[in-house]
C-alpha cells in the first residue's frame, strides 16, 4: 500500500460499479484502494490509516442472515464516511436507524432528488441555487430496500419518490449517506458530490503521475536490488509503459523480450524495436518467430484453437529466450488495478470474480521468478498519463487496443499469408483515413477484417473474384460494452474506394454496425 499519499479506503459490499467510485476519486487526484468488506478488520484499518472511508453499494439486504457488515471500529476512526446505496442502509442499520424492504420500497433507474436543505457544503454546487426548494437533480437508483428511519444525529438533505432519505448526513461526525449512485454516468452531477466529500475530508489532491513516477522508481529499486529483470514486451501500451518505467529505475538490469508472432500490423515490429532498442537504448531481444506461429496455425479455422495455439507458443518462445538471458530473478508485467480488483473478489461475495489475476501462462511458477508489477495501482487512462509523463510518443500511447492473438482473430476462417498481407495494407489505409478526418481519438478501437468469402466484382472492365473486407469501429469507455461509430456515408464511400484501389485482392467493403452486446468488438 502506498504510504506517501492521503489515502481513502473504499469498502466493497458487492456493487458492480464499485470501480467507478475509484475512478471518480482518481480523477480528483485522490489516492484510493478498494477492499472487500470481509478482508478489512481493525488491524487493517490501523495499518491503512485512511483519511476517509466510502461504503459501496451491493446486492444484499441488511436483514439477510450473514449480511455484509462494516468492520468493527470503522465508525470510531474519527474520519469522514460516505455510504452509497447499500452503504447508506448498512450505516443506518448499524447506527440506530431503520431499513425497510418489500412492496413499494424499490427504485430502479432514473429518479429525481429534491432538496430539503441547501445549506450543507456536501451539496455545494449540486442543486441549482436559484431553483430553491423546487430544485431537482437527476440521479440513478438501484435499490430494493430503503431507509425508513435515519439514525440519531443524521439530518435529511434530499428526498426522492421512493427514497424519503435520499441524502442524509450527520454533520457532527462527518458521516454522509446517499441512496443513489453518484459514480455512474446517469447521475450527471455525481462527480460534484465526490468532490465535495473529499474536500470536506481535507484531501490535498496529491495523487499525480509525477509523484507516482518517483515513488514507483523507488519501489522498483528497493524490490529488485541488483538483480536482472525480464519483461515480455508486446508493444501494447501497458507492457511498454511498464518497461520504460522499470528501465528508468534499473537501466540495463532489464531485458525485454519482444515475441514477433507474424500477426502484427503493418510496420509494427519495426516500430517497437526501433523505439525500445534505439530510442531508449534498452536491452531487447527481438524474437522473430513468425514462421513457427504461422506454421502451427496452418489449416486452423476455429477461433478458440487459434487463441490457444498462439498462447501456448508464446509461452514456450518467451521462456526459451528469457532463459537465454541468464540469472534473471524477476518477471515484469503490465498488470493493472482492475486485474487486481477482479482477482481478490471473495467467493460468493459482493461481486462475482470476473477473471483470476494470472501470471503470463504460469511463467513465474515454471521459471522460479518473482513478479514486478509497477502499474498494479493504476487504471488504463492513468497508465496513458504515466506514459506521457515518461515521454513516450503520444502517437504510441494513444493507440487503439490491439489483441494478443493479433491479426489471427481478424481473419475468420483459415489464416494464409495472402490474407494477412491484405489485412495489414487495408488496415493501414483505414486508420490513415480515420486520422486524416480527425476521428482517431473519438474511437475506442477500429480495424479491418478479411472475411472468409470471395465475391465477384468488375475492375477495369474485367471480372474479379476477390476477398470481401469488413470495417469495424466502436466507441466505448472500458471495452465491456460498445457501440459502432457513426461514420458518414461520405467517409465510408471514400474509404472503401481507397482500399479497393490500393489493396490488391479486395473488391468489396462492408461496415459492421453491430453493438456489444450482442456482438463482440473483435470478430473472433
Secondary structure, 3 states (H helix, E strand, C coil): CCCCCCEEEEEECCCCCHHHHHHHHHHCCCEEEEEEHHHCCHHHHHHHCCCEEEECCCCCCCCCCCCCCCCCCHHHCCCEEEEECHHHHHHHHHHCCEEECCCCCCEEEEEEEEECCCCCHHHCCCCCHHHHHHCEEEEEEEECCEEEECCCCCEEEEEECCEEEEEEEECCCCEEEECCCCCCCCCCCHHHHHHHHHHHCCCCCCCCHHHHHHHHHHHHHHHHCCCEEEEECCCCHHHHHHHHHHHHHHHHHEEEEEEECCCCCCCHHHHHHHHHHHHCCCCEEEEECHHHHHHHHCCCCCHHHHHHHHHHHHHHHHHHHHHHHCCEEEEECCCCHHHHHHHCCCCCCCCCCCCCCCCHHHHHHHHCCEEECCCCCCCHHHHHHHHHHHCCCHHHHCCCCCCCCHHHHHCCCCCCHHHHHHHHHHHHHHHHHHHHCCCHHHCCEEEEEEEEEEEEEEECCEEEEEEEEEEEEEECCCCCCEEECCCCHHHHHHHHHHHHHHCCCEEEEEECCCCECCCCCCCC
